[in-house]
Amino acid sequence: MSPWLTVVGIGEDGFKGLGKNARRALLGASRIVGGQRQLDLLPVCICGERQLWPSPFSLAPVLEQRGEAVCVLASGDPMFYGVGASLARQVPSDEMLILPAPSSCSLAAARLGWPLQEVVTLSLVARPLAALNAQLFSGVRLLLLSNDGQSPAAVAQLLCERGFGSSRLTVLEHLGGDAERRIDSTANAWSAASVADLNVIAIECLANAEAPRLSRLAGLPDSAFQHDGQLTKRDVRAITLARLAPTPGELLWDVGAGSGSIGIEWMRAHPSCRALAIEADEGRQQLIEHNRDALGVPGLQLIRGKAPQALAGLERPDAIFIGGGVTREGVIETCWEQLKPGGRLVANAVTLQSEVALMNWRERYGGELTRIHVAQAQPLGEFDTWRQALPITLLDLVKPLDA
């Protein structure tokens, strides 16, 4: 069938900035759905019924009109953090026509002279500001879609707290419209408490000397995490994550999460990686919540409870790490049952009892056992010696595709 739904991207320049196809679609639409700001940009010659999005937001007003000539108005490019992406998951592509305008980030890159392919973009619209923490590296250029007029001040404060106070901030208001304005400053000199709600923040990141170096590669310093001692240490963590091998879009169960370090580093590997941290101890739950925000992965989902009971009904994972509870009845069995075919299971053991459990599991299902010994040089009187950490036994196995 021919498209009944047209999604029109409209900029701050309004109807006059639209192309011929977009104007024709609006003139012929029986219903036009959008936000108040977009609808106010339309001239009186547009006769279709105008309808605001409901609150709370829902696509129902559009989907219920299937077969009518419906237009949806969106800001800029509807497929860039826009309603077009949401509609594309519900409406077949042959029933929908998308007519984009330049996105706010495209306009910002044009104003700044930044090659867009070299810029990291992030939306703060109805999203936690803590996600910015995972993007802060000296020399990186960021374009942020602000949530509101207070976003630039909040971003400046976060940059100062993270050791990036010297970073250059440019706030661009009302891009493409008559009220367009540019504000330049550094994070540590930012003074505007509020700006126009419609703004984009450009950041040229510059780390201060005291800013911690936090790579996206596995093996963050132990000091990057708040913990009560229940922490997979740096070298073991790097080896463990190498065996878990995160790839884009995959889901991890971090069972007996402790301070959440494995799940957090899994999610830092790629923006689309997801993790569930299963932890029963209330104090450690608070540590996980702190660590996930501080290290820029607020989307890590905390499951409050003890395995295996807490695993019931969870989305099946692509990989599982068991850091605690290997000897608890039903834990490893439930994890193996719920793991997707082809998925990876990695479990670490410190005690003799948990080591025996891993050896027994290997006898039944195969896999690879690895013994990890880590020693660090530490003072001994006037000299230095090696201090051996407790050895770790690691089981690494892949679930057969036909299991």
Sine and cosine of phi, psi and omega as CSV:
sin_phi,cos_phi,sin_psi,cos_psi,sin_omega,cos_omega
0.00,0.00,0.41,-0.91,0.04,-1.00
-0.97,0.25,0.44,-0.90,-0.05,-1.00
-0.87,0.50,0.76,-0.65,0.12,-0.99
-0.99,-0.16,-0.30,0.95,-0.06,-1.00
-0.91,-0.42,0.79,-0.61,0.08,-1.00
-0.86,-0.50,0.81,-0.59,0.04,-1.00
-0.97,-0.24,0.89,-0.45,-0.10,-0.99
-0.95,-0.32,0.86,-0.50,0.14,-0.99
-0.99,0.13,0.78,-0.62,-0.05,-1.00
-0.79,-0.61,0.69,-0.72,-0.02,-1.00
-0.99,-0.14,-0.09,-1.00,0.00,-1.00
-0.91,0.41,-0.32,0.95,0.03,-1.00
-0.99,0.16,-0.02,1.00,0.16,-0.99
0.94,0.35,-0.49,-0.87,-0.11,-0.99
-0.88,0.47,-0.56,0.83,-0.04,-1.00
-0.92,0.40,-0.37,0.93,-0.01,-1.00
-1.00,0.02,-0.04,1.00,-0.03,-1.00
-0.99,0.14,0.48,-0.87,0.10,-1.00
-0.98,0.21,0.09,-1.00,-0.08,-1.00
-0.88,0.48,-0.69,0.73,-0.04,-1.00
-0.91,0.41,-0.63,0.78,0.02,-1.00
-0.92,0.39,-0.68,0.74,0.02,-1.00
-0.89,0.46,-0.68,0.74,-0.02,-1.00
-0.90,0.44,-0.66,0.75,0.00,-1.00
-0.89,0.46,-0.67,0.75,0.00,-1.00
-0.93,0.36,-0.63,0.78,0.01,-1.00
-0.92,0.40,-0.50,0.87,-0.04,-1.00
-0.99,-0.12,-0.02,1.00,-0.08,-1.00
-0.98,0.21,0.65,-0.76,0.10,-0.99
-0.99,0.10,-0.38,0.93,0.00,-1.00
-0.57,-0.82,0.67,-0.74,0.02,-1.00
-0.80,-0.60,0.85,-0.52,-0.06,-1.00
-0.93,-0.38,0.70,-0.72,0.02,-1.00
-0.04,-1.00,-0.03,-1.00,0.10,-0.99
-0.98,0.19,0.29,-0.96,-0.05,-1.00
-0.86,0.52,-0.65,0.76,-0.05,-1.00
-0.90,0.44,-0.67,0.74,0.02,-1.00
-0.93,0.37,-0.69,0.73,-0.01,-1.00
-0.89,0.45,-0.55,0.83,0.00,-1.00
-0.93,0.36,-0.27,0.96,0.01,-1.00
-0.99,0.15,-0.17,0.98,-0.06,-1.00
-0.99,0.11,0.61,-0.79,0.05,-1.00
-0.98,0.21,0.19,-0.98,-0.05,-1.00
-0.93,0.36,-0.31,0.95,-0.01,-1.00
-0.94,0.33,-0.20,0.98,0.07,-1.00
-0.99,0.13,0.93,-0.37,-0.19,-0.98
-0.99,-0.10,-0.20,0.98,-0.04,-1.00
-0.88,0.48,0.48,-0.88,0.03,-1.00
-0.89,0.45,0.76,-0.65,-0.03,-1.00
-0.99,-0.14,0.74,-0.67,-0.08,-1.00
-0.71,-0.70,0.79,-0.62,0.05,-1.00
-0.98,0.21,0.51,-0.86,0.16,-0.99
-0.87,0.49,0.62,-0.79,0.01,-1.00
-0.96,0.29,0.31,-0.95,0.11,-0.99
-0.83,-0.56,0.87,-0.49,0.04,1.00
-0.92,0.39,0.41,-0.91,-0.11,-0.99
-0.87,0.50,0.64,-0.77,0.05,-1.00
-0.44,-0.90,0.57,-0.82,0.07,-1.00
-0.99,0.10,-0.07,1.00,-0.10,-1.00
-0.80,0.60,-0.68,0.73,-0.02,-1.00
-0.85,0.53,-0.44,0.90,0.05,-1.00
-1.00,0.06,-0.76,0.65,-0.08,-1.00
-0.90,0.44,-0.49,0.87,0.02,-1.00
-0.95,0.32,-0.26,0.97,-0.04,-1.00
-0.98,-0.19,0.35,0.94,-0.04,-1.00
-0.81,0.59,0.77,-0.64,-0.02,-1.00
0.98,-0.22,-0.39,0.92,0.09,-1.00
-0.99,0.13,0.22,-0.98,0.08,-1.00
-1.00,0.08,1.00,-0.10,-0.09,-1.00
-0.92,-0.39,0.68,-0.74,0.14,-0.99
-0.90,-0.44,0.65,-0.76,0.14,-0.99
-0.91,-0.42,0.76,-0.65,0.05,-1.00
-0.99,-0.10,0.69,-0.72,0.04,-1.00
-0.68,-0.73,0.38,-0.92,0.03,-1.00
-0.98,0.20,0.81,-0.59,0.10,-0.99
0.88,0.48,-0.81,-0.59,-0.01,-1.00
-1.00,0.02,0.92,-0.38,-0.06,-1.00
-0.90,0.45,-0.31,0.95,-0.02,-1.00
-1.00,-0.08,0.07,1.00,0.01,-1.00
-0.94,-0.34,1.00,-0.07,-0.09,-1.00
0.80,0.60,0.56,0.83,-0.10,-1.00
-0.86,-0.51,0.02,-1.00,-0.07,-1.00
-0.93,0.37,-0.37,0.93,0.03,-1.00
-0.86,0.50,-0.62,0.78,0.02,-1.00
-0.91,0.42,-0.63,0.77,0.03,-1.00
-0.91,0.41,-0.69,0.72,0.00,-1.00
-0.91,0.40,-0.57,0.82,-0.03,-1.00
-0.90,0.43,-0.38,0.92,0.06,-1.00
-0.99,0.17,-0.21,0.98,-0.06,-1.00
-0.91,-0.41,-0.45,0.89,-0.11,-0.99
-0.90,-0.43,0.78,-0.63,0.04,-1.00
-0.84,0.54,0.54,-0.84,-0.09,-1.00
-0.89,0.45,-0.49,0.87,-0.02,-1.00
-0.98,0.19,-0.08,1.00,0.05,-1.00
-0.97,-0.24,0.03,1.00,-0.12,-0.99
-0.69,-0.72,0.68,-0.73,0.08,-1.00
-0.89,-0.45,0.79,-0.61,-0.01,-1.00
-0.92,-0.38,0.83,-0.56,-0.02,-1.00
-0.88,-0.48,1.00,-0.04,-0.11,-0.99
-0.99,0.17,0.46,-0.89,0.25,-0.97
-0.97,-0.26,0.16,-0.99,0.06,-1.00
-0.85,0.53,0.70,-0.71,0.06,-1.00
-0.95,0.31,0.30,-0.95,0.03,-1.00
-0.89,0.46,-0.55,0.83,0.03,-1.00
-0.95,0.32,-0.58,0.82,0.09,-1.00
-0.89,0.46,-0.68,0.73,0.03,-1.00
-0.91,0.42,-0.66,0.75,0.00,-1.00
-0.90,0.44,-0.70,0.72,0.02,-1.00
-0.88,0.48,-0.60,0.80,0.04,-1.00
-0.91,0.41,-0.65,0.76,0.01,-1.00
-0.92,0.39,-0.58,0.81,-0.10,-0.99
-1.00,-0.01,-0.27,0.96,-0.07,-1.00
0.96,0.27,0.48,0.88,0.01,-1.00
-0.99,-0.10,0.78,-0.62,0.14,-0.99
-0.89,0.46,0.87,-0.49,-0.15,-0.99
-0.89,0.46,-0.53,0.85,-0.02,-1.00
-0.94,0.34,-0.20,0.98,0.00,-1.00
-0.98,-0.22,0.12,0.99,-0.08,-1.00
-0.94,-0.34,0.63,-0.78,0.12,-0.99
-1.00,-0.03,0.80,-0.60,0.01,-1.00
-0.95,-0.32,0.56,-0.83,-0.03,-1.00
-0.50,-0.87,0.68,-0.74,0.06,-1.00
-0.99,-0.17,0.75,-0.67,0.11,-0.99
-0.98,-0.22,0.11,0.99,-0.05,-1.00
-0.94,0.34,0.92,-0.38,-0.01,-1.00
0.82,0.58,0.50,0.87,0.03,-1.00
-0.80,-0.59,0.46,-0.89,-0.03,-1.00
-0.90,0.43,0.70,-0.71,0.06,-1.00
-0.89,0.46,-0.44,0.90,-0.04,-1.00
-0.86,0.51,-0.37,0.93,0.03,-1.00
-0.87,0.49,-0.39,0.92,0.02,-1.00
-0.90,0.43,-0.46,0.89,-0.07,-1.00
-0.86,0.51,-0.49,0.87,-0.02,-1.00
-0.98,0.21,-0.15,0.99,-0.09,-1.00
-0.96,-0.27,0.02,1.00,-0.15,-0.99
-1.00,0.01,0.97,-0.25,0.07,-1.00
-0.65,-0.76,0.69,-0.73,-0.05,-1.00
-0.86,0.51,0.74,-0.67,0.00,-1.00
1.00,-0.09,-0.21,0.98,-0.01,-1.00
-0.98,0.19,0.62,-0.79,0.12,-0.99
-0.97,-0.25,0.76,-0.65,-0.04,-1.00
-0.85,-0.52,0.60,-0.80,0.19,-0.98
-0.86,-0.52,0.86,-0.52,-0.06,-1.00
-0.91,-0.41,0.77,-0.64,0.13,-0.99
-0.99,0.11,0.91,-0.41,-0.11,-0.99
-0.95,0.31,0.49,-0.87,0.12,-0.99
-0.98,0.20,-0.61,0.79,-0.02,-1.00
-0.26,-0.97,-0.17,-0.98,-0.05,-1.00
-0.94,0.34,-0.26,0.96,0.04,-1.00
-1.00,0.01,-0.16,0.99,-0.06,-1.00
-0.86,0.51,-0.70,0.71,-0.02,-1.00
-0.86,0.52,-0.67,0.74,0.02,-1.00
-0.90,0.44,-0.65,0.76,0.02,-1.00
-0.91,0.41,-0.64,0.77,0.04,-1.00
-0.91,0.42,-0.69,0.72,0.02,-1.00
-0.86,0.51,-0.68,0.74,0.02,-1.00
-0.90,0.44,-0.69,0.72,0.02,-1.00
-0.88,0.47,-0.67,0.74,0.00,-1.00
-0.87,0.49,-0.67,0.74,0.02,-1.00
-0.90,0.44,-0.67,0.75,-0.02,-1.00
-0.92,0.39,-0.47,0.88,-0.05,-1.00
-1.00,-0.06,0.09,1.00,0.01,-1.00
1.00,0.08,0.38,0.92,0.01,-1.00
-0.86,-0.51,0.53,0.85,-0.06,-1.00
-0.91,0.42,-0.35,0.94,0.01,-1.00
-0.99,0.11,-0.06,1.00,-0.02,-1.00
-0.88,0.48,0.56,-0.83,-0.01,-1.00
-1.00,0.04,0.80,-0.60,0.03,-1.00
-0.93,-0.36,0.71,-0.70,0.17,-0.99
-0.78,-0.62,0.83,-0.56,0.05,-1.00
-0.95,-0.31,0.79,-0.61,-0.03,-1.00
-0.90,-0.43,0.91,-0.42,-0.02,-1.00
-0.99,-0.14,0.57,-0.82,0.16,-0.99
0.74,0.67,0.77,0.64,-0.04,-1.00
-0.85,0.53,0.76,-0.65,0.04,-1.00
1.00,0.06,-0.01,1.00,-0.03,-1.00
-0.92,-0.40,0.06,-1.00,-0.02,-1.00
-0.91,0.40,-0.42,0.91,-0.05,-1.00
-1.00,-0.09,0.27,0.96,-0.04,-1.00
-0.84,0.54,0.68,-0.73,-0.01,-1.00
-0.54,-0.84,0.51,-0.86,-0.03,-1.00
-0.82,-0.57,0.72,-0.69,0.04,-1.00
-0.82,-0.57,0.82,-0.58,-0.01,-1.00
-0.91,-0.42,0.65,-0.76,0.03,-1.00
-0.23,-0.97,-0.06,-1.00,0.25,-0.97
-0.95,-0.31,0.31,-0.95,-0.03,-1.00
-0.87,0.49,-0.66,0.75,-0.06,-1.00
-0.98,0.22,-0.09,1.00,0.04,-1.00
-0.90,-0.44,0.13,0.99,-0.04,-1.00
-0.91,0.42,0.77,-0.64,-0.10,-1.00
-0.82,-0.57,-0.20,0.98,-0.04,-1.00
-0.99,0.16,0.92,-0.40,0.01,-1.00
-0.92,0.38,-0.52,0.86,-0.03,-1.00
-0.48,-0.88,0.55,-0.83,0.08,-1.00
-0.76,-0.64,-0.14,-0.99,0.03,-1.00
-0.88,0.48,0.62,-0.78,-0.03,-1.00
-0.87,0.50,-0.56,0.83,-0.01,-1.00
-1.00,0.01,1.00,-0.09,-0.03,-1.00
-0.52,-0.86,0.37,-0.93,0.10,-1.00
-0.85,-0.52,0.68,-0.73,0.01,-1.00
-0.96,-0.27,0.82,-0.58,0.10,-1.00
-0.96,-0.30,0.73,-0.68,-0.03,-1.00
-0.79,-0.62,0.78,-0.62,0.24,-0.97
-0.98,-0.22,0.97,-0.25,-0.17,-0.99
-0.95,0.30,0.73,-0.68,0.06,-1.00
-0.65,-0.76,0.92,-0.39,-0.05,-1.00
-0.99,0.17,0.64,-0.77,0.15,-0.99
-0.96,0.26,0.23,-0.97,-0.04,-1.00
-0.87,0.49,-0.52,0.85,-0.07,-1.00
-1.00,0.03,-0.05,1.00,-0.03,-1.00
-0.92,0.39,0.73,-0.68,0.01,-1.00
-0.92,0.38,0.56,-0.83,0.04,-1.00
-1.00,-0.03,0.94,-0.34,-0.10,-0.99
-0.86,-0.51,1.00,-0.04,-0.02,-1.00
-0.94,0.35,0.37,-0.93,0.13,-0.99
-0.99,0.17,-0.26,0.97,0.05,-1.00
-0.95,0.31,0.44,-0.90,-0.05,-1.00
-0.90,0.43,0.59,-0.81,0.05,-1.00
0.95,-0.31,0.71,0.70,0.09,-1.00
-0.89,0.46,0.46,-0.89,0.07,-1.00
-0.85,0.52,0.56,-0.83,0.03,-1.00
-0.85,0.52,-0.48,0.87,-0.02,-1.00
-0.93,0.36,-0.22,0.98,0.04,-1.00
-0.96,0.29,-0.24,0.97,-0.05,-1.00
-0.91,-0.41,0.62,-0.78,0.26,-0.96
-1.00,0.08,0.73,-0.68,-0.05,-1.00
-0.43,-0.90,0.24,-0.97,0.02,-1.00
-0.95,-0.31,0.37,0.93,-0.08,-1.00
0.98,-0.20,-0.36,0.93,0.03,-1.00
-1.00,0.08,0.98,0.18,-0.08,-1.00
-0.60,-0.80,0.77,-0.64,0.16,-0.99
-0.94,0.35,0.91,-0.41,-0.15,-0.99
-0.93,0.38,0.32,-0.95,-0.22,-0.98
-0.77,0.64,-0.81,0.58,-0.09,-1.00
-0.92,0.38,-0.66,0.75,0.04,-1.00
-0.92,0.39,-0.61,0.79,0.01,-1.00
-0.88,0.47,-0.67,0.74,0.00,-1.00
-0.90,0.44,-0.66,0.75,0.03,-1.00
-0.91,0.41,-0.67,0.75,-0.01,-1.00
-0.88,0.47,-0.72,0.69,-0.02,-1.00
-0.93,0.37,-0.52,0.85,0.08,-1.00
-0.89,0.45,-0.58,0.81,0.05,-1.00
-0.97,0.26,-0.59,0.81,0.04,-1.00
-0.93,0.37,-0.53,0.85,0.13,-0.99
0.80,0.60,0.91,0.41,0.01,-1.00
-0.89,0.45,0.67,-0.74,0.12,-0.99
-0.76,-0.65,0.36,-0.93,-0.13,-0.99
-0.80,0.60,0.70,-0.71,0.11,-0.99
1.00,0.08,-0.06,1.00,-0.09,-1.00
-1.00,0.09,0.40,-0.92,0.00,-1.00
-0.93,-0.38,0.73,-0.68,0.05,-1.00
-0.92,-0.39,0.64,-0.77,0.29,-0.96
-0.99,-0.15,0.85,-0.53,0.11,-0.99
-0.97,-0.24,0.99,-0.11,-0.16,-0.99
-1.00,-0.06,0.80,-0.60,-0.13,-0.99
0.94,0.35,0.81,0.58,-0.29,-0.96
-0.92,0.38,-0.33,0.94,-0.02,-1.00
0.89,0.46,-0.93,-0.37,0.04,-1.00
-0.99,-0.10,0.04,1.00,0.08,-1.00
0.99,0.13,0.23,0.97,-0.16,-0.99
-0.91,0.42,-0.62,0.78,-0.03,-1.00
-0.92,0.38,-0.75,0.66,0.01,-1.00
-0.88,0.47,-0.62,0.79,-0.01,-1.00
-0.91,0.41,-0.73,0.68,-0.01,-1.00
-0.94,0.35,-0.52,0.85,0.12,-0.99
-0.84,0.54,-0.74,0.68,-0.05,-1.00
-0.95,0.31,-0.49,0.87,0.05,-1.00
-0.94,0.34,-0.31,0.95,-0.03,-1.00
-0.90,0.43,-0.54,0.84,0.02,-1.00
-0.34,-0.94,0.62,-0.79,-0.05,-1.00
-0.85,0.53,-0.41,0.91,-0.03,-1.00
-1.00,-0.06,-0.05,1.00,0.06,-1.00
-0.95,0.33,0.62,-0.79,-0.02,-1.00
-0.82,-0.57,0.41,-0.91,0.00,-1.00
-0.51,-0.86,0.58,-0.81,0.17,-0.99
-0.92,-0.38,0.82,-0.57,0.04,-1.00
-0.97,-0.23,0.89,-0.46,-0.04,-1.00
-0.98,-0.20,0.90,-0.44,-0.07,-1.00
-0.52,-0.85,0.74,-0.67,-0.05,-1.00
-1.00,-0.06,-0.46,0.89,-0.09,-1.00
-0.98,0.22,0.81,-0.59,-0.09,-1.00
-0.90,0.43,-0.65,0.76,0.02,-1.00
-0.89,0.46,-0.65,0.76,0.02,-1.00
-0.95,0.31,-0.50,0.86,0.09,-1.00
-0.86,0.51,-0.66,0.75,0.03,-1.00
-0.91,0.41,-0.60,0.80,0.06,-1.00
-0.90,0.43,-0.66,0.75,0.03,-1.00
-0.87,0.49,-0.71,0.70,-0.01,-1.00
-0.88,0.47,-0.66,0.76,0.05,-1.00
-0.91,0.42,-0.75,0.66,-0.10,-1.00
-0.91,0.42,-0.63,0.77,-0.03,-1.00
-0.90,0.43,-0.60,0.80,0.02,-1.00
-0.96,0.27,-0.70,0.72,-0.04,-1.00
-0.89,0.45,-0.49,0.87,-0.04,-1.00
-0.97,-0.25,0.22,0.98,0.25,-0.97
0.99,0.10,0.36,0.93,0.04,-1.00
-0.80,-0.61,0.88,0.47,-0.03,-1.00
-0.89,0.45,-0.23,0.97,0.02,-1.00
-0.98,0.20,-0.12,0.99,0.08,-1.00
-0.86,0.50,0.79,-0.62,-0.08,-1.00
-0.99,-0.10,0.83,-0.56,0.01,-1.00
-1.00,-0.02,0.83,-0.56,0.07,-1.00
-0.97,-0.25,0.93,-0.37,-0.08,-1.00
-1.00,0.04,0.97,-0.24,0.01,-1.00
0.25,-0.97,0.05,-1.00,-0.07,-1.00
-0.95,-0.31,0.72,-0.70,0.10,-0.99
-0.96,0.29,0.55,-0.84,0.14,0.99
-1.00,0.01,-0.16,0.99,-0.09,-1.00
-0.86,0.51,-0.64,0.77,-0.07,-1.00
-0.95,0.32,-0.17,0.98,-0.03,-1.00
-1.00,0.10,-0.21,0.98,-0.07,-1.00
-0.90,0.43,0.77,-0.64,0.09,-1.00
0.99,0.14,0.02,1.00,0.01,-1.00
-0.98,0.22,0.43,-0.90,0.07,-1.00
-0.87,0.49,0.70,-0.72,-0.04,-1.00
-0.91,0.43,0.70,-0.72,-0.11,-0.99
-1.00,-0.07,0.29,-0.96,0.13,-0.99
-1.00,0.03,-0.38,0.93,0.00,-1.00
-0.46,-0.89,0.47,-0.88,0.01,-1.00
-0.71,-0.70,0.71,-0.70,0.19,-0.98
-0.90,-0.43,0.79,-0.61,0.07,-1.00
-0.94,-0.34,0.95,-0.31,-0.01,-1.00
-0.98,-0.19,-0.23,0.97,0.01,-1.00
-0.39,-0.92,0.52,-0.85,0.04,-1.00
1.00,0.00,0.27,0.96,-0.02,-1.00
-0.86,0.51,-0.58,0.81,-0.04,-1.00
-1.00,0.09,-0.13,0.99,-0.02,-1.00
-0.95,0.31,0.70,-0.71,-0.09,-1.00
-0.86,0.51,0.80,-0.61,0.10,-0.99
1.00,0.02,-0.15,0.99,-0.08,-1.00
-0.93,0.36,-0.86,0.50,-0.07,-1.00
-0.93,0.38,-0.54,0.84,0.03,-1.00
-0.90,0.44,-0.71,0.71,0.01,-1.00
-0.91,0.41,-0.67,0.75,0.02,-1.00
-0.87,0.50,-0.71,0.70,-0.01,-1.00
-0.91,0.42,-0.64,0.77,0.01,-1.00
-0.90,0.44,-0.65,0.76,-0.08,-1.00
-1.00,0.09,-0.29,0.96,0.01,-1.00
-0.89,0.45,0.70,-0.71,0.02,-1.00
-0.90,0.43,0.54,-0.84,0.12,-0.99
-0.82,0.57,0.71,-0.71,-0.08,-1.00
1.00,0.07,-0.08,1.00,-0.02,-1.00
-0.98,0.21,0.28,-0.96,-0.03,-1.00
-0.96,-0.29,0.67,-0.75,0.12,-0.99
-0.85,-0.52,0.81,-0.59,0.05,-1.00
-0.81,-0.59,0.77,-0.64,0.02,-1.00
-0.74,-0.67,0.65,-0.76,0.02,-1.00
-0.93,-0.36,0.62,-0.78,0.00,-1.00
-0.75,-0.67,0.61,-0.79,0.04,-1.00
-0.89,-0.45,-0.65,0.76,-0.05,-1.00
-1.00,0.09,0.33,-0.94,0.04,-1.00
-0.88,0.48,-0.64,0.77,-0.04,-1.00
-0.90,0.44,-0.70,0.71,0.01,-1.00
-0.94,0.34,-0.52,0.86,0.06,-1.00
-0.91,0.42,-0.67,0.74,0.05,-1.00
-0.88,0.47,-0.65,0.76,0.02,-1.00
-0.87,0.50,-0.66,0.75,0.02,-1.00
-0.93,0.37,-0.63,0.78,0.03,-1.00
-0.90,0.44,-0.65,0.76,0.03,-1.00
-0.91,0.42,-0.63,0.78,0.00,-1.00
-0.92,0.39,-0.61,0.79,0.03,-1.00
-0.90,0.43,-0.61,0.79,0.03,-1.00
-0.89,0.46,-0.54,0.84,-0.03,-1.00
-0.99,0.12,-0.64,0.77,-0.19,-0.98
-0.83,-0.56,0.02,1.00,0.01,-1.00
0.99,0.11,-0.41,-0.91,-0.04,-1.00
0.98,-0.21,-0.09,-1.00,-0.08,-1.00
-0.82,-0.57,0.76,-0.65,0.08,-1.00
-0.98,-0.21,0.73,-0.68,0.00,-1.00
-0.76,-0.65,0.70,-0.71,0.05,-1.00
-0.98,-0.21,0.80,-0.60,-0.07,-1.00
-0.91,-0.41,0.86,-0.52,0.07,-1.00
-0.89,-0.45,0.81,-0.58,0.03,-1.00
-0.81,-0.58,0.77,-0.64,0.04,-1.00
-0.78,-0.62,0.58,-0.82,0.02,-1.00
-0.84,-0.54,0.58,-0.81,0.04,-1.00
-0.96,0.27,0.80,-0.60,0.00,-1.00
-0.64,-0.76,0.42,-0.91,-0.06,-1.00
-0.90,0.44,0.56,-0.83,0.15,-0.99
-0.66,-0.75,1.00,-0.06,-0.11,-0.99
0.90,0.43,-0.82,-0.58,0.01,-1.00
-1.00,0.06,-0.02,1.00,-0.09,-1.00
-0.86,-0.51,-0.10,-0.99,0.06,-1.00
-0.83,-0.55,0.46,-0.89,0.07,-1.00
-0.55,-0.84,0.14,-0.99,0.03,-1.00
-1.00,0.02,0.78,-0.63,0.10,-0.99
-0.96,-0.27,0.91,-0.41,-0.09,-1.00
-0.99,0.11,0.82,-0.57,0.15,-0.99
-0.97,0.25,0.29,-0.96,0.05,-1.00
-0.85,0.52,0.74,-0.68,0.02,-1.00
-0.92,0.39,0.51,-0.86,-0.01,-1.00
-0.90,-0.44,0.72,-0.69,0.16,-0.99
-0.97,-0.23,0.81,-0.59,-0.08,-1.00
-0.90,-0.45,0.80,-0.60,0.11,-0.99
-0.97,-0.25,0.77,-0.64,-0.03,-1.00
-0.76,-0.65,0.89,-0.46,0.04,-1.00
-0.56,-0.83,0.39,-0.92,-0.02,-1.00
-0.91,-0.42,0.73,-0.68,-0.02,-1.00
-0.97,0.24,0.78,-0.63,-0.01,-1.00
-0.84,0.54,0.52,-0.86,-0.03,-1.00
-0.91,0.42,-0.44,0.90,-0.03,-1.00
-0.99,-0.10,0.17,0.99,-0.05,-1.00
-0.99,0.14,0.00,0.00,0.00,0.00
